[in-house]
Amino acid sequence: MDRKTVSIMIPCYNEEENIAAIIEAVEKQMKQLPQYDYEIVCIDNCSTDRTREILREICAKNPKIKAIFNVKNFGQFNSPVYGMMQTSGDCVIPICADFQDPVELIPVFLKYWEEGYQIVCGVKTSSKENGLMYKMRTLYYKLIKKFSSVDQIEHFTGFGLYDKSFIDVLRKLDDPTPFIRGIVAELGGKRKEVPYEQPQRRAGKTHNNFYTLYDAAMLSVTSYTKVGMRIAVFAGLFMAFISFIIGLVYLVMKLIYWDRFYAGQAPTIIIVSFMCSVLLVFMGFLGEYISAINIRMMHRPLVIEEERLNFTPESENQPAIENRSEHKTE
């Protein structure tokens, strides 16, 4: 009987200090599981340090290590999802190169997979990262879960195990802006959640900043909630009511104390300034939704590859592009 193949997918960007170590750690774990065959697929999102040079050296020595080099940086969501779709194993385990996803959980994920779970999610119950940042993430997850029509998974970053049946679902989605956390919650099969404490980054600096975190938040909001537009509607109704009350009070005061009451243009200026500010905020929300729709309508590929290493013709796997062309000809 043939052994099942486990695909480990490692997305990386400027990880010269970590990439060799994470590959070594993953290989060590897999060698302790001789009942499985394995492949390690690294997808590099156009690193500017020595990450690609190191990957070339590693791939030259070990055919089980494969690499995809993107022609440019396609963002924190597209590249990992594309990498998962290029694997050929019976299941896929994505692991960040910075060691914040514990490789020690690989046997645990495989155990639950063998029990029949199609998806095993690593869920952070605590973190050694900045305490304030963790609390902010907690608040974010709770808000998204509350307002989403899909039962979102709190503190799930994508780290886990995915059966090949779910990978096939990803390939058929034809989504140019995939949000894996939401897709798992919406379309995933039988699921098991595994708690873990997130360790600190092993080396180097995090690539997350305000813009990337905001981008992630907006992608989840525009993909899985109507909260932005709903808030705009209710806020508009509320402000219309407040404006009516203020106007009514102003009129009554003017009628009663017509010879003594004088407020000048202050009420008008305050109301107009406040409502313009509210309108600008919700125009921004509307812009986010329209932008998300626009990107999806353009049907652009997730990434454009520059080079592949150690992929044989049998393991070449680009169904996302094939599905897109099929979709256009239907």
N, C-alpha and C positions, 0 to 999 in steps of 0.2 A: 504493500500500500504506500502510495506517495505521501511524503510529508507535506503538511500545509506550509505555505510560505507567508511569513510575516514581513510586511513592508514598513520600514521606519522612515518617515519623511521629516527631514530637518531643513526648515527655511532659515536662511542666514543673510545678513547684511552687515558688513564690516565686523566680522567675528574672528579675526585672525588669532586672537588670544584664546578662543574657546573651541573652534571648529574641530581641531584634531583631538582635543580632549573629550568632546562629547561623542565623537564617532568611536573612540576607544572605549568609552564607558558603555555605549550601546552594544558594541561587539562583545564586551565582557558579559553583559547580561544575556545576550542571545546564545553565547557559547555554553551558558549554564542551562539552556533549554534545548538539548540536542534533538528533541522530538520535532522541532520546527526548522525549516529552512528559512533564510531571511535575505533581504536586500535592504540597503540603506540608500535612500535617494535624497540628495542635498540639492536644494534649489537656491541659487544665489541671485539676490535682487540687485545686481549691478554694484557690487562692493567696490570701494575705492582704495582699500588697503590690500593686504596680502592674502585675503581669504581665498581667492581663486587660484592663486599660485599654490597654496597649501592643498587645496582640493585636487589640483592636477597631480601633485605628487602622490597623494593618497590613492587616487583612482588608478594611477599607473601601477601601483603595487597590489591592489586588491580589486578584482573584477566584481565583487559583491557591492562595492561602493560605486554609486552612479551619481552623476552631477548634471544639472541643467543650469546654464548661465543665461540670465535674461539680458536683453539688449539695453534695458534701462530699468530704473526702479518703478515698478508698477503698484507700489503700495503694500500696506501691511495685511490686506485681506486677499487680494487677487493672487499674489504669488504663492502663498501656502495652499490655497484651494486648488490652484492649477497643479502644484506639485503632488497633491494627493491623487489627482486624476491621472497622473502619469505613472503611477505605481502599478505593479502587476501581481501583487500578493492576494491572498485570501482575506486579509484584513490589513488595515493601515493604522499606524500609530504616529501621529505628528508630535514632534518634540522640539521645543525651542533650543537653540544652540547655546543659550546663556546659563543652562543648568537650573533654571527656575521651574522646569518641569522635571520632577524626579524620575530618573531612569529606573529606579528600584520598583516603580509601579508597573513596569511592563509585565512581569509574571502575574500580577494581580489582575490586570486588564485581561490577559489571555485566559486566566482561570474562569472569569465570568463569561467571556466569549464562548468558551467551550461548554458552558452551562446553557447557552442558547440566547444570550443577549446580543443583539445586533449592534448596539452602541453602548460603550462604557465611557462615562464622562468623569473626568477628574474635576472635583469641585473643591475649591479652596475654602477651608474652614478657618484658616488664619494665615497670616503672612508676616515674613520678616522684613518686608519692605516698609516704607514710611507709613507710620500709623495713621496719619491724617489722610493720606492717599487711599489707604485701605477702607477707611470709614466713608470716604467720598464715593468709592466704588460700590460699597454696600448700599448707600442711599440711591445711587444710580440704578443698580440692579432691581431694587425694590420698586422704584418708580416705574421702570420699564415693565416689570412683571405685572404691576397693578393696572397699567393703562393698555397693555398689549392684549389683543384678542387671542394670542397664542401664549400658552403657559411657559414663559421663559425660565431658564435655569440660572439661578443666582450663582455668581462667582464661577461661572464656567467660561474659560477662555478659548476653548477648542482642543485643549489637551485631553486625549482619551484614545479610545480604539473604535474604529469604524469597520464594520463588515463590508465586504466587497459589494454586497447588494445595495448598501447605502451609497457607496462610491459610484455605482451605476446611476443612481438617482441624481447625484451631483452632475454627472456627465450629460444627462438629459435636460437639465434645467435651462440651459442657455441663458444664464444670468451673468451679465458683465460686471456686476457689483455684488458678489455673493457675500452674505453675512452668515458664516458657518454656525454661529451660536443660535441664531434664529432659525436657520434651516433645520438644524438638529431638533429643536423644540417643535417645529411645525411638521416636518416630514419624516423624522427619524422613527425607526421601528422600536422593538422592545429595548428598553433602556435601563441601565444600572448606573447609579451615581456612587463614586468612590471618593470619600473625603481625604484631603491631604493638606499639610502645611506647606505653603510656598516658601522655598528658601530664597536667600539673597542671590543676586546675580554673581556668578563666579568671578568674572573679570570684565573689564571694559565698562563703558557707560551705556545706560539704557538709551534706546533710540526713540522712546516715547517723549513727547512734549505736549504742550497745550494744544497745538494744532492736530496732532495725530489722535489725541484723546477726544477732542471735539469732533473730529471726523468719524470716529467710531460711535460716539454717542448719537450723532445725527443720522448715521446710516441705520442704526437700530430703530431710532424714532420714526424715520420716514418709511422704513420697510415694514415695521410691525405694529405701528400705532397710528391712531388718528388724533392723538392728544393735542398736537400743535394746532390743528384746524379747529378742534372742539374748544380749546381754550380761547382761541381768537373769537369764535362765535359768542361764547358766554361773556368774555371780557367786553366785546362790543355792545352786547345787550346791557351789561352792567353800567358801562360808561354812558350809554345813551340815557339810561334811567337816572344816573347821577346828574348828568347835564340838564335833564328835564327838571329835576328837583331844584337844582341851583338856579336855573332860569325862572322857575315859578316863584321861589323865595325872593329873588331879585325883583320880579314884577310886583309881588305883594308889598314888599318894603317900599318900592317906588310909589305905589298907589297910596299907601297909608301915610308915609312920611315924604310925600312928593316935594315939599318945600325945604326939607332938611336932609334927606337921604341923597348922598352922592358918592358913588363908588368908582366913578370914572371908568376906564377901560380895563382895570385890573382883573375882574372876574372873567372877562372875555379872553384876555391874554393868557391867564392861568389855564382855563379850560382848553383853549386851542393848543397850547404848548404841550399839555399833558396828553391830549388825545393824539396829537401828531407823533409823540414819542411811542405811544402804544401801537399806533399804526405801523411805524417803522419796524418795531420788534416783530410784529406778525407778518409784515411783508417779507422779513428775513426768513421766517418759518415757511411761508408760502414758497419762497425761492428755493429752499432746501428740498421741498417736495417736488417742485418742477424740475430741479436739477437731477434728482434721482430718477424721475420719469424719463427725462431727456437721455440720460446715459443708457438706460435700459432699452430705449427705442433705437439707439444707434447700433446695437448689436456688435460692438467692438470686441475683439478677442481679449481674454483675460490678461495674457502676456504675449510678448513676441520673444522667441528664443534666439540667442546668438550662437549657442553651441551646446552639444550634449557629449557626455563622456560615459563610456561603458554600457551604452544602450545597444542591445543587439536588435536586428530586424524583428525578431519575435517579441521583444519586450517594448518596441516602439508603441506608444499609446497616446494618441491625440484625438480621442473621440469627441472632445468638446468642440473642436474645429469642424469635424465631420458632421456632427449633429447640427451645427449652425448652418452649414451649406444645405443639408437636407431640409431644414426648416424653411429656408428661403425658396426652395424649389417646389414645395408642396402647394 
